[in-house]
Each structure stands twice: as structure tokens, then as C-alpha cells.
């Protein structure tokens, strides 16, 4: 052990040499372990990935640990710089240990992901596992960093001293922090809910906010959707838990699509079905599951033909729909030009034996004249509701109201009110 004075130059050099030797020895040991693990990794995917990704953090952690032990052993407690050096090395060791632990967790997750390939046709289960593992990776890295920071802070005596008061006020601080970070926490919990509820996964084809695209990235706070024209739509994770969206590949990648054509009534539907079979059999975009042609509407001057087709995934379906639409439009134009959409109009011609225009005024007046009461006539009953016959007059009288009383002080004839009410009913 070095003396408490620490003034002897040879003792200081000995301490430095011992620390360097410990560090180099730890690096040498870790290099040997690395070579052995790499040789064994030829037959193990886990060891191979571990030697490639976690070599540096483990070497540095071993070196710092050896230096920390050597400093505590060869430097006397009375040396002024001893505590400061030990504390500094300890902080570096905590950070390096967190790095090594994070690297180890990442290696384990990468090995787990390598067992489930997503570049296969039926990759629903693989994409679900990829989504969950990636989310767990982000959570574990965040937890490791937080724990490492907490452990590093606890190495300071001042932080340990105020630990009791901090724990006593944790309730108030938690309430204030929860209110301040309410939006962020809601997105974090929404991200976890999305991951484990299987509502949306990586590479899912979705329609959100009127945009069609593929889920490119899912984090604890946001989701990145790659739109078909290479734009990126970035949405908070809470958007997918509070608003509706379309997921085209939740159960399988294969999807159905429609093609609608407006044609004339004269189109031969059976011949058009035969042409659809020829078009689908002649392209590799069709997966052979569904190919149906139906008349879905027949109102107005034309009919609506709807074609239902299927493909292995959404991008292929888009190309298939465009291909079917182009081929059927060309078939109608070239083979059945009479079935092209058209507008029909009928022009009426006035008979030559009867003059055009309204009837003479006298004839109209003569037709309106007639007795107030008489037998019901068929045409009058059918054309009028409140006049024209005794029955219609009675119906109209129900909506006129009571007849006025006979004239009194104003000198009006007793029958004047009834005559006026009768005149109102005729009107």
C-alpha cells in the first residue's frame, strides 16, 4: 500500500503502472474471450451476433472494473485524489455497464427477430412479432437509461441525503408531473396498446386521414405512415386509439378491389363476363381467388357494371384494377361501340289536323259554365277536389267555416250572408 503522504514519486509511478496493467490485462482477457466466442459463434447465431455487436461495451466495462478495483487496492484512503478518482471511474463504469446491458438486450431481440422473416407471402405473425419486439426494445433501452441515471445520481452523497424528502413529496411531484406530461403519457400508453392489441403493425397497409400508405415505424409517441407517393404522415399514437382508420392487412395481405364502368343498356353482359375471364387469365396480377362481374345499378340512361377482383396485396391490387379497367374500356370501345354511354332525347311533333296553342277564350268559358249542383261527372271528380260537383262542394265547405249571421243594423238582406258563403265555396 502507498503511504498517506503520497509524495513518493516511485510509489505514484507504481500506482499508475498497476492501474494500467490491470486495464490492459482486462482488455487482453476480453480479447481472448471474444476470439473464443467468435469461433464458437460459427455454430450459434446468438454468439455470432453477440461478438459482433456487444464486443466494445463489454471490453470497456471489464477494463473500467479492473481499474476501479486496482485503484481501491493500491491507493491509500488518505490520498486526497483517491475518492475523486474512484467516483469518476465508478460513474464511467455505471454508464458502460448500462451500454453493455443495452447491447446484450438488443442482441437478444435481433436474434429473436431473425427467426421470423417478413419477406414471405404470409407474414402476418412475423409482422406482429416484429412490432412487439421493436416496441419492447425501445422500452427496455429507456428503462436501462433511466436506471443507470438513477444509480449514478445515488453515488453522490448529497443526492442520498435528500432521498427521504424526495420520496416524501413523490405524491405531489407525481401529480404535477402527470398533469404536465398528460399528452406525452397518453401517447406512450397508446403506443403500448397498439403494440399488444394487434390493431396496427409494421408494414400494415392503412388508410388514415384520407391517405393510403404503409406503416413504416411505430414508436412510443408517434407512428410514421409512408404514403404511396413517398411522403411521410407522422401521427401521434393516440390518433390510432381514439379515431377510426382502415387496416387493409390486419388479418391477411390479400385484399379485394372493385372496378366500376358506366355503359349503355344494350351492353351484352355475358360477353363482358367472358372478356373479364380472358383479361384475368392473361395477367399475373390476379391471384385467382375472386373475379366477378355484376350489374349493380340500372337507373336513368345507363347501367353500372361492377367488377370485383382480388390480389395478393394492396399495391398489386391497384395495378390489377387499372389493368382490368383499361382492358374492359377498350373492349367496349372496339367490340361493342353501341354500348358506349349515351343520352337519349325524344322530340314530340304536333298533329297537323289540330292547331297548336291554347283553345279560344269562348270555348274555355263555356266549358267552365254549368249548374252549381247536379249529378257527379267522372272527369270533374277526377280533376278537382273542392269544386265541380256537389260532393266536392261539400268537401270544400268543411274548410270555409260557419256561415255569417243574418244582417242587422247595417241593413243587409237576410240572405246576403248565405249567398256570399256560397260564392266563396264556388271559388
Secondary structure as UniProt FT lines:
FT   HELIX           9..40
FT   HELIX           41..43
FT   HELIX           45..53
FT   HELIX           55..74
FT   TURN            77..78
FT   TURN            80..81
FT   HELIX           82..114
FT   HELIX           124..154
FT   HELIX           157..161
FT   HELIX           163..168
FT   HELIX           170..180
FT   HELIX           182..197
FT   TURN            202..203
FT   STRAND          205..208
FT   TURN            209..210
FT   STRAND          211..218
FT   STRAND          222..227
FT   TURN            228..229
FT   STRAND          232..236
FT   TURN            237..238
FT   HELIX           239..242
FT   STRAND          246..247
FT   TURN            248..249
FT   STRAND          255..263
FT   TURN            265..266
FT   HELIX           269..281
FT   STRAND          291..297
FT   TURN            300..301
FT   STRAND          303..311
FT   HELIX           314..335
FT   HELIX           337..339
FT   TURN            352..353
FT   HELIX           361..368
FT   HELIX           378..383
FT   HELIX           390..397
FT   TURN            398..400
FT   TURN            409..410
FT   TURN            414..415
FT   HELIX           416..426
//
